[in-house]
């Protein structure tokens, strides 16, 4: 039994059902209602932290396994899309990491060198080449990682639903689970529509974890991420804005990311940009006009937001809070590839298979200190990070 119908839960359901296991997935709203359906569809290799930082945390042997698995995570998404013929505007064009200022450029150079030592297909971009590849202003350069890409996240989700159901999984929308409890036959999940009992329970609720398992909710910091999209870019400007289709994310502490979607709209997102600036202009709007001054006359037609689950170490976590219960969460803004991979990892652990895809150890749940004060802490942290970004 799986609670949560995002990338992680659907990936777990698909991989379990394909192995002949009986699978029931319960989703409070509809698949992709949370973070999975609200992101920008960037397929990013690796973690938020540098490869060498992972080795420091886990040691050389396990650390290298983790780095390799995270770097290859996009290939799992590509293979699922191809194997199940999912029409989701998949672009295997690579992913660009943009250096914001001198400090940001140094960070991209450091990260690129670490990946290059491991054989990753990385191409360094100086300021001129970066501008030619993206049409974006205000960046000192960066690198292109050929392992990444982008897709339409909602279409990808719908494809996973169809594939999982075709393999035999049963998916129930509009079924919020009100409580879970141990029973003689495993674990029971109760909702207003009835209850389900299964020998194993997977919790795949990520940033939308609630009181269902309170300690899980208190182990992450849910951060608001806001996205805007323009009207389709005029044909006269389209060849100058991301002409090869790579999505981009920068090195700012308050990250900005952007891409051009399948309908030719410029999509730009960022953390905690919901507050208005003086004069009533949205901060994210201003960021778009600064990065792409040529789009000043192109109207912004869509806005949405959602929660991203941040962990203190910027790594995803797998927990087994009780026998028969597994949870995975904390994708730190890299959910398309990472949560798809973690869903397969959860399935492999239930099946008793040797897990080569993501060798994360199961760890105890560690609650964020002073979690009830997280909103005040987030506000202070945002202001401090904004100041440091301005200094850089």
N, C-alpha and C positions, 0 to 999 in steps of 0.2 A: 504494500500500500504506500502511495506517495502523496504527500501534501504539498501542493505548489505546482502550478503549470507554466513555469518559465522555461528557459533553455535547459537548466539543470534537470528539473523534474521530467521534462519531455524526453531529454536524452537518456535519462535513466530508464524511463518507461519503454522507450524504443529498444534499448539494448537488452533489457530483461525479457521483453516480449519476444524478441527475435530468438532468444535462447529457450523459448517454450514455457517461460514462467507466466503464471496468472498475475496480471497487473491491474490494479485499480488506482486511478489518479483523481484526486479531489482538488478542485480549484475554486476559490471563494468567488471569483468573478467570471472571467473567461481566460483561456490560455494567452499569456502575454500581457495581461492587464497591467502588471507591475513594471519593474525595471526593464524586463526583456523586450517588451513592446514599445518602450519609450526612448530607447537609445538611438545612437546614430548609425548602427550597423557596421562599425569599424571592426575588422578582424585583425587583431593585434597579436604578434608573437611576443612571448615573454611576459614577465611580471612587471609591476610598477617599479621595483627596485632593480639595480644592476645585477648581472650574473655573479660577479665576485661577492656581492653582499649576501647572496643566497648561499654561497660556499662558506662564508664566515658563520652564517647562522646554522647550517646543517652539516658542515664538514665536507671534505673534498669529494668523497664517494657519493653520498646521498645528494649532496648539493649539485653535482654535475648531472645526476639523473633528473633532478627537478628542473634544472636549467634546460636540459635537452627536451624534456617533455613539454615544458612551457613554450619553447621555441617552435616545436612541431605542432602545437595545438591547432593553428589554422588549418593544417592539412586534414585534420579530422572533420572540420566543418566542410571543407571542399569535397571530401570523399562522401559525406552524407548527402550533400546536395546532388552530387553526380549519381550516386547509387540509387537514390529515391526520386530522381528526376524532379527536384524542387525548383519551381520557377520563381526565383527571388532576386533577379537582377544581380547575380553574383559577378563581381569584378575581381579577377586575380591579378591585379595591377601592382601589388605591393602597397606598403604603408610608409608614410614620411613622418619622421620625428623632427620637429622644427626647433631650432635653438633661438630662444628669446633673449637677445642681447649677448654680450661677450660671455657672461657666466653661463647662459643657456647653451651657447655654441660649444663651450668647453665641456659641458655635461654630455652633449650629444657625441662629441669626439671620444670621450672616455667610454661611453656605453658602446659606441660602434666598434671601438678597438677590442673590447671584451668579447663582443659577438663575433668579430672577424677571426679572433684567435680560435674560435670554436667552429669555424668554417661557414658561418652564415653569409648569405649573398647580400652584402651591404655595400652600397655606393655612397660615398661622401659627396655632399653638395655644398659648394661655396655659396656666398650670398647671391651672386649673379645667376648661377645655375638654379638655385632654389627659387628665385623669382620667376625664372623662365618656366620651371616645372609647375608652379602653383599660381602665379599671378598675385601672390600675397606680399604685402609690404610690412616692413618693421621687423624682419627676422634676419639674423646674421648668417644663416645657413642651416645645415642639418644633415640627415642621411636618409636614404631610401632603402628600406628592407623589403626585398622581393618576396618574402614569405607571407606577407600580409595581403589584405584586400578589403572589400566592403560588400555588403548586401542589403537588401530590404529586410529589416528584422521581423516585421510582421508577416511577410510572405514566407520567410524561413520558418517561423513558428508554426504557421498554418501547415507547411509541408511536414514538419515533425509530427504534428497532430495526425495528419493523414497516414504517415508512415507507421506511427505507433499503433493506431487503430487497425490498420491493415495487418499488422503483425499479431493482433489479438488483444491489445491493451484496451481497457475501458476507461474513458475520460469523462468526468462529470463536472460541468461548469455550474456556476451559481450554487455552489455547495460549500459554504464556509464551515470549516471544522471548528466546533465550539470547545471541544475538549478531547484529549487522548488519555487513555488509561490502560494499564496492564490487565490482561484477562487470562483465563486458563488456556486460551488458544493463541496467545501472543499479545497483540495490541489492538485496542478498539478505538476507532475515531467516530465521534458522535457529531452529527449536524442536525439542523432543523428538519432535514429531509429523511433522516434515518441514521443508521450506523453501519460501519464496515469493520470487520475483524480480520486481521491478517497476522501471519507469524513474524513479519518484519515491517518496520515503519521507516520511511525516508522522509525527512523534513527538508524541503527545498524551497524555503520561503525567503531567504536572503534578506534584502533591505526591508521587506515587508513582513518580517517576523514580528509576531505580536505576543499576546499573553498566552498563547497556546503552550509555549515552552519559555517561560520568562527569562531564564538564565541565558538562553540562546539570543534573545533580543538584546540583552544587556552586554553581549560580547562584541557588538559592532556599533559603529556610529553611522546612522543614516544621514547622508548629506544630500541636500537638494541639488539637482542638476536641471538646468533649464536649456531649452533648445528653441531656436527660431529658424524659419525657412523663408526664403524670398519667393517672389513670383519666378517663373522660368527665366533664366538669364537670356537676354536678347541675343539673337544669332550673331550679331556683329561683335559681341564681347565674349561669346562662348569659347572661341579658340584660345583666349588669353587666361581663362580661369580653369585651373586643373585640367589641362587639355588631355592628359593621359589617364585621368580618372582616379589617381591615388587619393585616399583620405589622408588627413594630416592631423596630428596632435602636437602641441608644443610643450615646452619644458617649464612653463609658469607653474608656480605653486598653486595658483588658482587657474587650473588648466583651461585652455581654449582648444577646441577641435573643430574641424570643418571638412566638408566634402561636397560634391555635387551628386544629387540623387538621380534616379532613373528618368525623372521628368525634367531634368535640367535646372532644378532649383539649387541654390546655394544653401546648405544646411550648416548652421553653426551652433555649437553648444558650449556650456561652461558651468562651473560650480558657483553656486550661491550668488547668482546675478539677478535675483528677483527684486531687490530694492531699487527704487527709483533714484536717479540722480537729480540734482537741481535742474529746474526747468522742465521736469516731467519726461526726460528722455530715458529710455531703458538702457541700463549699462551694457547689456549684451548687444543691443542695437548699435551703440557707439563703438563697441569692439568690432562689429562687422564692418562699419563704415571706415574704421581706421585701417583694418587689414585689407579691405577691398574698396578703396576710394572710387574705383571705376563703377561700382554698383550703387553709388549714392542715390541715383534716381530710380532704382529698382525697388519696388515696395516689398515690405515684409508682410507676408500673408498668413503665416501660421506660427503659433507659439504653443509649447507644451512643456511639462516638467515631470520629474519623477525622482525617486530616491536611489542613491547609490550606496551600497554597503561598504564602509571603510573599516579595515582592521588596523590595529595599532602598528603591526609590523608590515602592513601593505601586502600581505600574502593571503591566499585563500586558506580556509581551515576546514578540516574534517573532524567531527566529534562523534563519539558514541556515548551519549549521556546516560543511557540505560541499556542493558542487554537487549538486543533486538531492535535498537533505534540507532539510525545513522543520520547525520546532518552535514551538509556542506554549504558554506556561505563565505562572503567576503571577497567578491571578485574585483573590488576596487576600480570599477570603471572599465574593466576589460572582459565584460561578461560574455560576448558572443563566443569567442574561442574557449575561454577558461571555463565557463559554466557548462558548455557542451562537453568538455573533457572531464570535468568533475562528475557530471552525470554518468558518463561511462565508467568512471572510477567507482562510484557507489554501486553500480550494477555488478561490476567485477567482484567487489567484496561480498556482495550477497551470493553470487554464484560460486564463490570460493576459488576464483581463478587467480592466477599469478598476475598482479597488476604491473604492467610495464608502461602504461600510458601516463600515469601521474603518481609517482611513488611517495605521496604525502603520508606521513605517519598520522594515526588518529591521536589527537591531543585532548587533554581536559579542557572544558570550557573555562575561559578566563574572562571574567567580567571587566568591562572598562571602569577604571576607578572613577568614583563620583558620577556614575552614569546618569542619575536624575538631574544633574546640572549640565548635561551635555549641550543643551541649546545655548546657554550662556557661554559655554566654552567654545562652541562652534563660532558664535558671533565674534568673540575675541580673537580666535585663531584666524578667521577670515580677514579681519582688519589687519592683523599682523602680517599675514601672507601677502595681502595686497600691498602693504608698505614695502615689504622685501622685494616683491616683483617690481615695484616702482624704482627702488634703489638699483636693481640689476639693469 
